[in-house]
Amino acid sequence: MILMRRIIPLSFILAILVAGCKKEDIKTEPVQEGEIPSAVIKINEFIHDNMDYYYLWNKQMPELDYTKQPNSFKYFDTLLYKPTDRWSFITDDYEALINSYQGIEVSMGHSFSLFWKDETHTEIIGILEFVYPNSPASEAGLKRGDIFSAVDGMELNADNYVSLLNETSYTLTIAEFTGDVLTPVKEVDLTARQITENPILRYDTLKINGATIGYMAYKNFLANYNDSLTSAFTWLKNAGVTEMVLDLRYNNGGYITAMQHLSSILAPIQQVENKSVIIEDKYNENLTQYYTQKGSSMKTLFKNAGTNLDLNTLYILTGQNTASASEALIIGLAPYMNVVTIGGQTHGKYTGALVISDPEKKHNWAIQPIVSKYANSVGYTDFPDGLTPTIAGEDDLSHGLGSPKEGLMALALEQITGTAAVAVTKSLRLRMGSRLKSYDSNRPRKNIPLLKETL
C-alpha cells in the first residue's frame, strides 16, 4: 500500500477530474515572514471553489477567507460538516491515490489486524488476515493466521505501533502460541515495493450434502477487474454452483461500475433483464441541476455482465471493514433477493464522493469531498452505524479463507445445508484481548470510495 501521507479516510466515491486552479502555473515566490505563499493560496482557491460547488453540505460550510489560511490541509478540514462527514479527505499525492484505485500500490502485500495481547491492554500483537501473491510478504512465506509480536525487535504498544508500522521496511518477529505463552519462532524482513493487488483473493467450490457451493473472497471493487469477475463467475457457474458465499469482510469499497457489475452477476436474471434500480444518488442543488439539465439519470441499474448466477439467496460475510461499495451491493440486492449477512456490523457508509484534481496537472493535490448519498430501490439509506448482520459471528483467523473450518464460512455452510459443517475452533481468538485496528500493509486500513468515472 501507499506510504501514508496526511490523508483523511473516505469510502464511497465518484471519480472525475474537474476544473481546478487558474490557468497560470503555481509558482513558489519569495515571501515576507508571516506572509502566506502564493502557491498555498492557489491550492486554497482550488479547495474553496470546488468545495463550494460540489460538496453535499456546501450550505453548512463556514465562511473563511482562503487567502488567509496558511495550511491547506487544516483549511480543508475546517470546511467539513462534522461529525456527520467522517470521510472527505485531501491529499498532495494525486497520482498515488489514482494508482491505488487500479490496484497498484507500494506495498508489502500483507493485511493484518492488531489486537491487545491480553486484557491488560499493554502489549499489542498482529495477525495476518491475508497475503497477496507475488508480493514481499508471500515471497517471505507469510500466510493468513501468522502472528507477529514485535517490529524491528521492539514489542508493540499504544505509544509506538503507529510509527513502527508506518515504515516501508521492517523486520517482523513471527510468534506462535504454546499453550497460553506466545513464543517467537523466526524473524522476517520486509520491504515495500510497487505491486499489483488482484482484488479477487480466492474463489472455489465446495460440495456438501449434494449441494455445490461457490465461494469468493473479494477485497476491493476495482473496475479494471470486471472482466476477471466475469471469468471467475463463469467458471463457478459451469461448475454447477447453486449457492454462493461472497466474502466481503475485508472489502472497504471501490468503483460503482464494479459494484454494478458484481450485483448484476449475482441478482435474479429477471431483475437484470428488467434493468431494475440498484441504487439512486441524491446531490446538492448544483449537481442536481447539472443532472437535470443534462438529462442524465442519477440511478445505477442492473446490466448484462456477461454471466449471471440467477440466485434467490446470497450469503455475504461481513465485518467492520465491509464498507461503501460493499454496503451498496448489500442494500441494492436486498429488495430483489434474500441477502443473508454473516459476521460483524459493517462500517456505515451511505454517501458518495468525488475525486477532484487539477486537469492541467499544475499541482499534485486532489480532494475527495462527499457529494452525494445513496439509497436502494425502496428508499433505504442513512445507516451511519452500519448494517447489522443477519447472523453474528467473528472473523476466525485460525483458518484459511474459504475453508469449511473457518468460523464465518462454517456459519454460512450451516445455513445452506441445515447442519453444522464443522466444529468451529476459536482457541486462537480466546487467547487474545480485543481487536484494536486493521492495517493494509504499512498503513491503517481506510475505506476506499465507490468510484464513478463520469458525472
C-alpha positions in Angstrom: 0.0 0.0 0.0 1.0 3.6 -0.3 3.2 5.1 2.4 0.6 7.1 4.3 0.7 10.9 3.8 -1.8 13.1 5.5 -4.9 11.5 4.1 -8.3 11.6 5.9 -10.3 8.4 5.3 -13.3 8.1 3.0 -15.4 5.4 1.3 -18.0 5.8 -1.4 -16.6 7.9 -4.4 -17.5 9.3 -7.8 -14.2 9.8 -9.7 -14.0 12.6 -12.3 -11.3 15.1 -13.0 -12.8 18.6 -12.8 -11.7 22.2 -13.0 -9.0 23.1 -10.6 -6.8 26.1 -10.4 -6.5 29.0 -12.7 -4.5 28.6 -15.9 -1.3 30.3 -14.7 1.3 28.0 -13.2 1.6 27.7 -9.4 5.0 29.1 -8.5 6.8 29.4 -5.2 7.8 33.1 -4.8 9.9 34.7 -2.0 7.6 35.9 0.8 8.0 38.1 3.9 7.8 36.5 7.3 4.2 35.8 8.2 3.1 36.2 4.6 1.2 33.3 3.0 2.9 32.0 -0.1 1.1 32.4 -3.4 1.3 28.6 -4.0 -0.6 27.9 -0.8 -3.2 30.5 -1.8 -3.7 28.8 -5.2 -4.3 25.4 -3.5 -6.7 27.0 -1.1 -8.6 28.6 -4.0 -8.8 25.2 -5.7 -10.2 23.8 -2.4 -12.7 26.6 -1.9 -14.1 26.8 -5.4 -14.7 23.0 -5.7 -16.0 22.5 -2.2 -18.4 25.4 -2.7 -19.8 23.8 -5.9 -19.7 20.1 -5.3 -19.8 19.4 -1.5 -23.0 17.8 -0.4 -23.1 20.1 2.7 -21.9 23.2 0.9 -24.6 25.3 2.6 -23.2 24.4 6.0 -19.6 25.3 5.3 -18.1 28.2 7.4 -17.3 31.4 5.5 -13.5 31.7 5.7 -11.1 33.8 3.7 -8.9 31.2 1.9 -6.2 33.8 1.2 -5.6 34.0 5.0 -5.2 30.2 5.6 -1.5 29.2 6.0 -2.1 25.4 5.9 -4.2 23.8 3.1 -4.8 20.6 5.0 -6.2 22.4 8.0 -8.2 24.7 5.8 -9.9 21.8 4.1 -10.6 20.2 7.4 -12.3 23.3 8.8 -14.8 23.2 5.9 -16.1 19.8 6.7 -19.6 19.2 8.1 -18.7 17.3 11.3 -19.4 15.0 12.9 -21.6 13.8 10.0 -18.9 13.8 7.4 -16.3 11.3 8.5 -14.9 10.6 5.1 -14.0 13.6 2.9 -10.2 13.9 2.5 -7.4 15.8 0.8 -4.1 14.6 -0.5 -1.0 16.1 -2.0 -0.2 12.9 -3.9 -2.9 12.5 -6.5 -1.0 10.1 -8.7 -0.5 7.6 -5.9 -4.2 7.9 -5.0 -5.3 7.0 -8.5 -2.8 4.2 -8.7 -4.3 2.7 -5.6 -7.7 2.6 -7.3 -6.2 0.5 -10.0 -4.7 -2.0 -7.5 -1.2 -0.6 -8.0 0.3 0.0 -4.6 3.7 0.5 -2.9 3.1 -2.4 -0.5 4.5 -5.3 1.4 1.4 -7.3 0.3 0.0 -8.3 3.7 -3.1 -7.2 5.5 -3.5 -7.7 9.2 -5.4 -6.8 12.3 -3.9 -5.6 15.6 -5.1 -7.0 18.9 -4.3 -6.3 22.5 -2.2 -9.2 23.6 -4.4 -9.6 26.7 -6.9 -7.7 28.7 -4.2 -5.6 30.4 -4.1 -3.5 27.2 -0.3 -3.0 27.4 1.2 -5.1 24.6 -0.1 -5.3 21.0 0.2 -8.2 18.6 -0.7 -8.5 14.9 -2.3 -11.4 13.0 -2.3 -11.6 9.2 -5.7 -11.6 7.5 -4.4 -12.4 4.0 -1.3 -12.1 1.8 -1.3 -11.1 -1.9 0.6 -13.4 -4.2 3.8 -12.2 -5.9 4.4 -9.7 -3.0 7.2 -9.3 -0.5 5.0 -10.9 2.2 4.2 -14.0 0.0 7.8 -14.4 -1.0 8.8 -14.4 2.7 6.4 -17.3 3.2 3.9 -15.4 5.3 0.3 -16.5 5.3 -3.1 -15.9 6.9 -3.1 -16.6 10.7 0.6 -15.8 11.2 1.2 -13.8 14.4 3.8 -11.1 14.9 4.8 -9.9 18.3 7.4 -7.3 17.6 8.6 -5.0 14.8 12.3 -4.3 14.4 12.9 -6.1 17.7 10.5 -3.9 19.7 7.3 -5.1 21.2 4.3 -3.1 20.1 2.4 -0.8 22.4 0.0 2.1 22.3 2.8 4.6 22.0 5.0 3.0 19.3 2.8 0.9 17.0 1.8 3.7 14.6 5.4 4.8 13.9 6.8 1.3 13.7 4.2 0.0 11.3 4.2 3.2 9.1 7.7 2.4 7.7 8.3 1.0 4.2 10.9 -1.5 5.5 10.9 -3.5 8.8 11.5 -6.9 10.4 8.6 -8.8 11.9 9.1 -11.2 14.7 6.8 -14.2 14.0 5.5 -16.0 17.0 3.3 -18.9 18.0 1.2 -19.8 21.0 2.5 -22.7 23.1 -0.4 -23.1 25.5 -1.1 -19.5 26.6 2.5 -18.4 26.1 3.4 -16.6 22.9 6.9 -17.7 21.8 9.0 -16.1 19.0 9.9 -18.6 16.3 11.6 -16.5 13.5 12.2 -13.1 12.0 11.0 -12.0 8.6 12.5 -8.9 6.7 10.0 -7.0 4.5 10.5 -4.0 2.2 7.6 -2.4 0.4 7.7 -2.2 -3.4 5.2 -1.5 -6.1 2.9 -4.4 -6.7 -0.4 -5.1 -8.4 -3.0 -6.3 -6.0 -5.7 -8.6 -7.6 -8.9 -7.9 -5.5 -10.1 -11.5 -6.2 -8.3 -13.2 -3.3 -9.8 -16.6 -3.9 -12.7 -18.4 -5.5 -13.6 -22.1 -5.4 -16.4 -24.6 -4.8 -17.4 -27.0 -2.0 -19.6 -30.0 -2.4 -21.6 -30.7 0.7 -24.7 -33.0 1.1 -25.2 -32.9 -2.7 -25.0 -29.0 -2.9 -22.4 -27.3 -5.0 -21.5 -24.1 -3.0 -19.5 -21.3 -4.6 -17.1 -19.1 -2.6 -15.3 -15.9 -3.5 -13.2 -13.5 -1.3 -13.2 -10.1 -2.9 -11.1 -7.3 -1.5 -11.9 -4.1 -3.4 -14.3 -3.1 -6.2 -11.8 -2.2 -8.9 -13.3 -1.5 -12.4 -10.3 -2.9 -14.3 -11.0 -6.3 -12.8 -14.6 -6.6 -14.0 -13.6 -9.0 -16.8 -11.8 -11.1 -14.2 -15.0 -11.2 -12.2 -17.0 -12.4 -15.2 -14.4 -15.1 -15.9 -14.4 -16.3 -12.3 -18.2 -16.5 -12.1 -18.4 -18.2 -15.4 -16.1 -20.9 -14.0 -18.3 -21.1 -10.9 -21.5 -21.3 -12.9 -20.0 -24.0 -15.2 -19.0 -25.9 -12.0 -22.7 -26.1 -11.2 -22.9 -23.6 -8.3 -26.4 -23.3 -6.9 -25.5 -21.5 -3.6 -23.0 -18.6 -3.2 -20.9 -17.3 -0.3 -19.4 -13.9 -1.1 -16.7 -12.8 1.4 -16.7 -9.0 1.8 -15.3 -8.9 5.3 -12.2 -7.0 4.2 -13.8 -5.2 1.3 -13.7 -1.4 2.0 -15.0 -0.1 -1.3 -14.3 0.7 -4.9 -15.8 1.7 -8.2 -19.5 2.0 -8.7 -19.2 0.2 -12.1 -17.6 -2.8 -10.3 -20.4 -2.8 -7.7 -22.9 -2.7 -10.6 -21.1 -5.5 -12.4 -20.9 -7.9 -9.5 -24.5 -7.1 -8.5 -25.6 -8.0 -12.0 -23.8 -11.3 -11.8 -25.5 -12.3 -8.6 -29.0 -10.9 -8.9 -32.0 -12.8 -10.2 -31.8 -12.8 -14.0 -35.3 -11.2 -14.3 -34.0 -8.0 -12.5 -31.1 -7.8 -14.8 -33.2 -8.1 -17.9 -35.6 -5.5 -16.5 -32.7 -3.2 -15.7 -34.0 -2.6 -12.2 -32.6 0.0 -9.9 -29.7 -1.0 -7.6 -29.1 2.4 -6.0 -30.1 6.1 -6.6 -28.0 9.1 -5.7 -29.0 12.4 -4.2 -26.8 15.5 -4.7 -26.8 19.2 -3.6 -28.7 21.8 -5.7 -25.8 22.4 -8.1 -25.3 18.8 -9.1 -29.0 18.0 -9.1 -29.5 20.9 -11.6 -26.5 19.6 -13.6 -28.0 16.1 -13.9 -31.5 17.5 -14.7 -30.2 19.9 -17.5 -28.1 17.1 -18.9 -31.0 14.7 -18.9 -28.9 12.1 -17.1 -30.2 9.5 -14.6 -29.0 9.5 -11.0 -29.7 5.8 -10.8 -27.4 2.8 -11.1 -29.2 -0.1 -12.9 -28.5 -3.8 -13.3 -26.9 -4.6 -16.6 -25.7 -7.6 -18.7 -22.4 -8.6 -17.1 -21.5 -11.5 -19.3 -22.7 -14.1 -16.9 -25.4 -14.5 -14.2 -25.9 -17.0 -11.4 -29.7 -16.2 -11.1 -29.6 -16.6 -7.3 -32.6 -16.3 -5.0 -30.4 -16.2 -1.9 -26.9 -14.8 -1.4 -24.7 -15.3 1.7 -22.3 -12.4 2.4 -19.6 -12.5 5.1 -19.2 -9.1 6.7 -17.2 -7.2 9.3 -16.1 -3.7 10.5 -14.2 -3.2 7.2 -17.2 -4.0 5.0 -17.9 -0.5 3.6 -19.0 1.7 0.8 -19.5 -0.3 -2.4 -19.9 -3.5 -0.3 -22.8 -1.9 1.6 -24.2 -0.5 -1.6 -24.3 -4.1 -3.0 -25.9 -5.5 0.1 -28.7 -3.0 0.3 -29.0 -2.8 -3.5 -29.7 -6.5 -3.9 -31.9 -6.8 -0.8 -35.2 -5.7 -2.4 -34.9 -8.5 -5.1 -33.5 -11.5 -3.2 -32.7 -13.0 0.2 -29.4 -11.5 1.3 -28.1 -13.2 4.4 -25.2 -11.4 6.1 -23.0 -13.3 8.4 -20.3 -11.8 10.7 -19.9 -8.3 12.2 -21.5 -4.9 11.9 -20.5 -3.1 8.7 -18.9 0.3 8.5 -21.9 2.5 7.8 -21.0 4.5 4.6 -24.1 5.6 2.6 -22.6 8.7 0.9 -20.7 9.3 -2.2 -17.7 11.5 -3.1 -15.9 13.0 -6.0 -12.2 12.9 -6.8 -11.3 16.5 -7.9 -7.8 17.3 -9.2 -6.3 20.0 -11.5 -7.0 18.9 -15.1 -4.0 20.9 -16.3 -1.7 19.0 -13.8 -0.1 22.1 -12.4 -0.1 20.6 -9.0 -0.5 17.1 -7.5 -3.2 17.9 -5.0 -6.7 16.4 -5.0 -9.7 16.5 -2.8 -12.4 13.9 -2.3 -15.4 15.7 -0.8 -18.7 13.9 -0.1 -21.0 15.0 -2.9 -24.0 12.6 -2.6 -25.8 10.0 -0.6 -27.4 6.8 -2.0 -30.5 4.8 -1.3 -31.7 1.5 -2.7 -34.8 1.0 -4.8 -37.2 1.1 -1.8 -35.5 4.2 -0.4 -33.4 2.6 2.3 -30.4 4.9 3.3 -28.9 6.7 6.3 -27.2 3.8 8.2 -24.3 5.6 10.0 -23.9 2.8 12.5 -23.5 0.2 9.7 -25.7 -2.8 8.7 -26.5 -5.3 11.4 -25.6 -8.9 10.3 -28.4 -11.4 9.9 -26.2 -13.9 11.9 -23.5 -12.6 14.2 -20.1 -14.2 14.1 -16.3 -13.4 14.5 -13.5 -13.4 12.0 -11.7 -16.7 12.5 -8.0 -16.0 11.7 -7.0 -19.6 12.6 -8.2 -21.0 9.3 -7.8 -20.1 5.6 -10.3 -18.0 3.6 -13.0 -20.3 2.2 -12.1 -23.2 4.5 -15.1 -25.0 5.8 -13.4 -24.9 9.2 -13.2 -21.0 9.2 -15.8 -19.6 11.6 -17.8 -17.4 9.3 -17.7 -19.8 6.4 -18.9 -22.6 8.8 -21.9 -20.5 9.8 -22.7 -19.9 6.1 -22.5 -23.6 5.3 -24.7 -24.4 8.3 -27.4 -22.0 6.9 -27.1 -23.6 3.4 -27.0 -27.3 4.4 -29.1 -27.2 7.6 -26.4 -29.0 9.5 -23.3 -27.8 11.3 -20.5 -28.4 8.8 -17.6 -28.4 11.3 -16.8 -27.8 14.9 -15.5 -24.2 14.8 -12.2 -23.7 16.6 -11.8 -20.4 18.4 -8.9 -21.1 20.6 -6.6 -18.5 19.0 -9.2 -15.8 19.4 -9.9 -16.7 23.1 -6.2 -16.2 24.0 -6.2 -12.6 22.9 -7.7 -9.3 24.0 -9.9 -7.1 21.9 -9.3 -6.0 18.3 -7.6 -2.7 18.0 -7.2 -1.7 14.4 -6.9 -3.2 10.9 -4.0 -2.4 8.5 -3.4 -2.8 4.8 0.4 -3.4 4.7 2.1 -0.4 6.2 -0.9 1.9 6.7 -4.2 1.8 8.7 -7.0 0.5 6.5 -9.1 3.3 5.1 -12.4 3.0 3.3 -12.0 3.1 -0.4 -14.5 5.2 -2.3 -17.1 3.9 -4.8 -15.6 5.4 -7.9 -17.8 6.7 -10.8 -15.8 7.6 -13.9 -18.2 10.4 -15.1 -20.9 12.5 -13.7 
